[in-house]
Amino acid sequence: MADSLGNRLHSLLGSDVYTARGRMRADDLLVRERVGRGLGEASARLRELAGRWRVERIPPSTREQPFPPASAMEPIRRADRLIRAIDDASAAVRGLPLLNQDKVWDRVRSVGLDELLQFDWTLVGEADALAVALADATDLAAVDAAGLEARLRQIREVVADRRHYIELLA
């Protein structure tokens, strides 16, 4: 029995991107990947800044002073907390529920696509803004921790709202 090209692509890709439902699922995964990339760039930049701070500002241990001064370590501790928060936000985005039931996709397509798009747009915008804010930082002391935490809080709120919205549709 001859298999259609669409069925073969579906079996290779694991998703039917050639139907409206398949495109919506693929777009959902692309949004997650884009948000994850922005958060990953932010996390990597913070790690780079913390490493540079450690090399430039933390004196080597001596017998008289085996531990670095607390004032020199505080920016690194703050960066570590931010990195954990970014990684947690990234995991929350990756863990968003997939809309895999056909009846849910039908409702999203007919009623809630604009709302879902707004959630996704906000997630992408906040993740990109976070990455840009850290890309512009020249030193760990120049990082606006409060601003970054506000962006992360916004991402967590949007993830929770999006999750709740999907549950209402199901």
Number of C-alpha atoms within 10 A of each C-alpha: 3 4 7 9 9 13 12 12 14 15 11 10 10 10 16 20 17 12 11 12 18 16 14 18 19 16 14 17 14 12 19 20 16 17 26 24 17 22 28 18 19 26 24 16 20 24 18 14 22 22 14 14 18 17 11 9 12 15 14 11 10 9 6 6 10 10 13 14 11 9 9 14 17 12 20 20 13 14 21 16 14 21 20 12 18 24 17 15 21 24 13 17 24 16 12 15 12 13 18 10 9 11 12 17 22 14 13 19 15 10 12 17 15 12 13 16 13 14 19 21 13 16 28 22 17 23 27 20 17 23 22 15 15 23 15 11 15 10 14 23 15 11 20 12 16 10 12 21 16 13 19 23 15 16 25 19 13 19 21 15 13 21 17 12 15 18 12 9 15 14
